[in-house]
Amino acid sequence: MPLPLDAVTVPGELSDASTAAQVLSLSVVIPVKNDARLLESCLASLARQERALGFQLIVVDNGSTDSSAAVAKRAGATVLFEARPSIAAASETGYDHARGDIIARIDADTVLPVDWVRNLLDAFQGAPRVDAVTGPAGFLDGPRLLRRPAAVAYLGAYFVLGALALTHVPVFGSNFAMRRSAWESVRNQIHLSPDLHDDFDLSFHLGERHRIRFAPRVRVGISMRPLIDGAGWRRVQRGFRSVAIHWPHDLPWRRLARGWRLRREASRQRPAG
């Protein structure tokens, strides 16, 4: 069960031994639509997080006709309802209600190892210039012999092609987190259309001024169903549309030039010493 929000503590050693132990609060947001069975497994994995790390748990029901909301309430989650039919809109509702310093986003089919919360917060700890963290995933179902190569191909293509288009690593919606301050700085820029890839659209805006870190230890399990039910191809189409609406303004060389200029301006404003 989720613990009180102020119960979140970040274990482990800081990179600077002279720095006092940080305390970061965490909110976990899960958008869901008609995924009660998988959501139950997802929430059970959150309840098993080690060291009784606390977090605010928010499940956003995006028009379910099954028992998704009831499953979330039984797990102690705050259940919100979003009528606009898109993952981006449901996620936005969850992010806006989050009270944690760090807002994590996972999907209903995500299953977390017991050290996920600790590893996630460790990735932010002592790294004030890191504003978002994302990590890898492996498939938990489907043909056993295909799980590993399929995950490498599917997620490898997403991260590599995404980095080429964005000039930085994209966030992966089944396994990422961002500082609440970063979300607040971009929330009015994102698109909420169900025809776009919500992770990729957020990455375009988040990565403009904020550093996104890929953390291999922040690993999760997910379902292979996107490769089985055709959803994977729909996501690819949404990804291309997301790129198209941002170009030509966000062509890679233009993003690189703007990023260099923004970093230069930031370094000038940073106090000396």
C-alpha positions in Angstrom: 0.0 0.0 0.0 1.2 3.5 -0.7 2.6 5.3 2.4 2.1 9.0 3.3 3.8 11.3 0.8 6.2 12.7 3.4 7.5 9.2 4.1 9.6 9.1 1.0 13.3 9.0 1.8 16.2 8.5 -0.6 18.6 5.8 0.6 22.1 5.3 -0.6 25.2 7.4 -0.7 25.3 10.9 -2.2 27.9 11.5 -4.9 29.2 14.3 -2.6 29.9 12.9 0.8 29.8 16.3 2.4 26.2 16.8 1.3 23.4 16.1 3.8 21.1 13.3 2.9 18.4 14.4 0.5 14.8 13.7 1.0 12.6 13.6 -2.2 8.9 13.0 -2.3 7.5 10.8 -5.0 4.2 10.6 -6.9 3.4 7.7 -9.2 0.9 8.3 -12.0 -0.8 5.5 -13.9 -3.2 6.2 -16.8 -5.5 3.3 -17.4 -8.4 2.3 -19.7 -10.0 -1.2 -19.4 -6.9 -2.8 -18.0 -8.1 -4.1 -14.6 -6.2 -7.4 -14.7 -2.9 -6.0 -15.6 -3.3 -3.0 -13.3 -3.8 -5.4 -10.4 -0.3 -6.9 -11.1 1.2 -3.5 -11.5 -0.2 -2.2 -8.2 0.9 -5.4 -6.4 4.5 -4.7 -7.6 4.3 -1.2 -6.3 3.1 -2.5 -2.9 6.2 -4.8 -2.8 8.8 -2.0 -3.0 11.6 -2.5 -0.6 12.3 -0.5 2.6 8.7 0.6 2.8 9.5 3.7 0.7 6.4 5.9 0.6 4.8 7.5 -2.4 1.6 9.2 -3.6 -0.2 6.8 -5.9 -2.5 8.3 -8.6 -4.5 6.2 -11.1 -6.3 8.1 -13.8 -9.3 6.3 -15.4 -9.6 7.4 -19.0 -13.1 6.0 -19.6 -12.9 2.4 -18.5 -15.9 0.2 -18.6 -14.3 -2.6 -16.5 -13.3 -2.7 -12.9 -10.0 -0.7 -13.3 -11.2 2.1 -10.9 -12.3 -0.4 -8.3 -8.9 -2.2 -8.5 -7.1 1.1 -8.0 -9.2 2.1 -5.0 -8.6 -1.3 -3.3 -4.9 -0.7 -3.6 -5.2 2.7 -1.8 -4.7 4.8 -4.9 -6.2 8.2 -5.5 -8.5 7.6 -8.5 -9.1 10.5 -10.9 -11.4 10.4 -14.0 -10.4 12.0 -17.3 -13.1 12.2 -20.0 -10.8 13.4 -22.8 -9.8 10.2 -24.8 -6.0 10.2 -24.9 -3.1 8.9 -22.8 -1.6 12.4 -22.9 -4.8 13.9 -21.4 -5.1 11.3 -18.7 -1.4 11.6 -17.8 -1.7 15.4 -17.7 -4.5 15.1 -15.2 -2.3 12.8 -13.0 0.7 15.1 -13.3 -1.3 18.1 -12.3 -2.6 16.4 -9.1 0.9 15.1 -8.1 2.4 16.6 -5.0 5.7 14.9 -5.1 9.1 16.5 -5.9 9.4 13.7 -8.5 6.5 12.5 -10.7 6.9 9.0 -12.0 4.8 7.6 -14.9 4.2 3.9 -15.6 1.5 2.1 -17.5 -1.0 -0.5 -16.3 1.0 -3.3 -17.8 4.2 -2.3 -16.1 5.6 -4.6 -13.4 8.3 -3.2 -11.1 11.2 -5.0 -9.4 11.3 -4.4 -5.7 14.2 -1.9 -5.9 12.5 0.3 -8.6 11.6 3.2 -6.4 15.0 3.2 -4.7 16.9 3.1 -8.1 14.7 5.7 -9.6 15.2 8.2 -6.7 18.9 7.4 -6.6 19.1 8.5 -10.2 18.0 12.0 -9.2 19.9 12.1 -5.9 22.8 14.4 -5.9 22.2 15.3 -9.6 20.3 18.7 -9.5 20.8 19.2 -13.3 19.0 15.9 -14.1 15.3 16.8 -14.6 14.0 13.5 -16.0 15.0 9.8 -15.8 14.0 7.0 -18.0 15.0 3.3 -18.2 14.8 0.1 -20.1 12.2 -2.7 -20.0 11.9 -6.4 -20.8 8.9 -8.4 -21.9 7.2 -10.5 -19.3 4.8 -12.5 -21.6 4.7 -13.8 -25.1 6.9 -16.6 -26.5 9.8 -17.0 -24.0 12.5 -17.4 -26.6 11.4 -14.1 -28.3 11.1 -11.9 -25.2 14.7 -10.7 -25.0 15.4 -10.2 -28.7 12.0 -8.6 -29.3 12.5 -6.2 -26.4 15.9 -5.2 -27.6 14.6 -4.6 -31.1 11.4 -2.8 -30.0 12.9 -0.5 -27.4 16.3 -0.2 -29.1 14.5 1.2 -32.2 12.5 3.6 -30.0 15.5 5.0 -28.1 17.9 5.1 -31.1 15.5 6.6 -33.6 14.1 8.9 -30.9 17.5 10.2 -30.0 18.3 10.9 -33.7 15.1 12.9 -34.1 15.3 14.7 -30.7 19.1 15.0 -30.3 18.7 13.5 -26.8 17.2 10.4 -25.2 13.4 10.3 -25.2 11.3 9.4 -22.2 9.6 5.9 -22.3 6.1 6.2 -20.9 6.1 2.8 -19.2 9.1 3.8 -17.1 10.1 7.4 -16.6 10.0 10.2 -14.0 10.5 13.9 -14.0 10.9 16.7 -11.5 7.6 18.4 -10.8 9.2 21.7 -11.6 10.1 20.4 -15.1 6.5 19.3 -15.8 5.2 22.7 -14.7 7.6 24.4 -17.1 6.3 22.5 -20.2 2.7 21.5 -19.4 1.2 24.3 -21.5 3.3 23.3 -24.5 2.3 19.6 -24.9 -0.3 18.3 -27.3 -3.2 16.1 -26.0 -4.3 14.6 -29.3 -4.9 10.8 -29.2 -3.4 10.7 -32.7 0.1 11.6 -31.4 2.7 9.6 -29.4 2.4 11.1 -25.9 5.9 10.1 -24.8 7.5 11.5 -27.9 5.6 14.7 -27.8 6.6 15.2 -24.1 10.2 14.5 -25.0 10.3 17.2 -27.6 9.3 19.8 -25.1 11.0 18.4 -22.0 14.3 17.9 -23.7 14.5 21.5 -25.0 15.6 22.9 -21.7 15.8 19.9 -19.4 18.3 17.1 -19.1 16.9 13.6 -19.6 19.0 10.8 -18.2 18.9 7.2 -19.3 19.4 5.0 -16.2 20.0 1.3 -16.9 19.3 0.2 -13.3 15.8 1.7 -13.5 14.4 -1.3 -15.2 10.8 -2.6 -15.5 8.8 -5.5 -17.1 6.1 -4.8 -19.6 3.6 -6.8 -21.7 4.5 -7.8 -25.3 1.0 -7.1 -26.4 2.0 -4.0 -28.6 3.8 -6.5 -30.9 0.9 -8.9 -30.9 -2.3 -6.8 -31.1 -1.2 -4.2 -33.6 -0.8 -1.5 -31.1 2.9 -1.3 -31.7 2.4 -0.2 -35.4 -0.2 2.4 -34.3 2.4 3.8 -31.9 4.9 4.0 -34.7 2.4 5.9 -36.8 1.8 8.3 -33.9 5.5 8.7 -33.5 5.9 9.8 -37.1 3.0 12.3 -36.7 4.5 13.6 -33.5 7.8 14.3 -35.4 5.9 15.9 -38.3 4.0 18.4 -36.3 7.3 19.6 -34.6 9.2 20.0 -37.8 10.7 22.2 -39.3 11.0 24.2 -36.1 12.4 21.1 -34.3 14.6 19.7 -37.0 17.6 18.1 -35.3 20.2 20.7 -36.2 17.9 23.5 -35.1 17.4 21.8 -31.7 21.2 21.3 -31.4 21.8 25.0 -32.1 19.1 26.1 -29.7 20.4 23.7 -27.0 23.9 25.0 -27.4 22.6 28.6 -27.1 20.5 27.8 -24.0 23.4 26.0 -22.2 25.6 29.0 -23.0 23.1 31.4 -21.5 22.6 29.2 -18.5 26.4 29.0 -17.8 26.6 32.8 -18.0 23.8 33.2 -15.4 25.3 30.6 -13.1 27.2 32.1 -10.1 31.0 31.9 -10.3 32.8 29.4 -8.1 
